[in-house]
Amino acid sequence: MNDFVDYLAPVAVAAVAVVLVLGLLNMMRGGNPNRSQTLMRWRVFLQFAAIIIVMGVIWFKSA
């Protein structure tokens, strides 16, 4: 279980980074604005989830 927790936070942060880069690339290429908007909404959701996960990992490690 401890190994799972160790990898959970970096995976969450990496997911945010991937969606951010995809959204930026789409905007720089002049892609579909609706796709950029969707990707940025996903980024906000993933950032929220990443914060919750990181805080949970910190709490789990301190207990």
C-alpha positions as CSV (number, residue, x, y, z in Angstrom):
1,M,0.0,0.0,0.0
2,N,2.8,2.4,0.8
3,D,4.3,2.0,-2.7
4,F,0.9,2.8,-4.2
5,V,0.7,6.0,-2.2
6,D,4.3,6.9,-3.2
7,Y,3.4,6.9,-6.9
8,L,-0.1,8.4,-6.6
9,A,0.9,12.1,-6.3
10,P,3.4,12.1,-9.2
11,V,0.9,10.4,-11.4
12,A,-1.7,13.1,-10.6
13,V,0.7,15.9,-11.2
14,A,1.8,14.3,-14.5
15,A,-1.8,14.0,-15.6
16,V,-2.3,17.8,-15.0
17,A,0.9,18.5,-17.0
18,V,-0.1,16.4,-19.9
19,V,-3.5,18.0,-20.2
20,L,-2.0,21.5,-19.9
21,V,0.5,20.8,-22.7
22,L,-2.2,19.4,-24.9
23,G,-4.3,22.4,-24.4
24,L,-1.4,24.8,-25.0
25,L,-0.4,23.0,-28.2
26,N,-4.0,23.1,-29.5
27,M,-4.1,26.8,-28.9
28,M,-0.7,27.5,-30.4
29,R,-1.7,25.6,-33.6
30,G,-4.9,27.5,-33.9
31,G,-7.0,24.4,-33.3
32,N,-10.6,24.2,-32.4
33,P,-11.4,26.6,-29.5
34,N,-14.0,24.2,-28.1
35,R,-11.3,21.6,-27.7
36,S,-9.0,24.0,-25.9
37,Q,-11.8,25.0,-23.6
38,T,-12.6,21.4,-22.9
39,L,-8.9,20.6,-22.1
40,M,-8.6,23.6,-19.8
41,R,-11.7,22.5,-17.9
42,W,-10.2,19.0,-17.5
43,R,-7.0,20.7,-16.3
44,V,-8.9,22.5,-13.6
45,F,-10.6,19.3,-12.5
46,L,-7.3,17.4,-12.5
47,Q,-5.6,20.2,-10.5
48,F,-8.3,19.9,-7.9
49,A,-8.0,16.1,-7.8
50,A,-4.2,16.4,-7.6
51,I,-4.4,18.8,-4.6
52,I,-6.7,16.4,-2.8
53,I,-4.4,13.5,-3.6
54,V,-1.3,15.3,-2.5
55,M,-3.0,16.4,0.8
56,G,-4.2,12.9,1.3
57,V,-0.7,11.5,0.8
58,I,0.7,14.0,3.2
59,W,-1.9,13.1,5.8
60,F,-1.4,9.3,5.2
61,K,2.3,9.6,5.5
62,S,2.1,11.6,8.8
63,A,-0.3,9.1,10.4
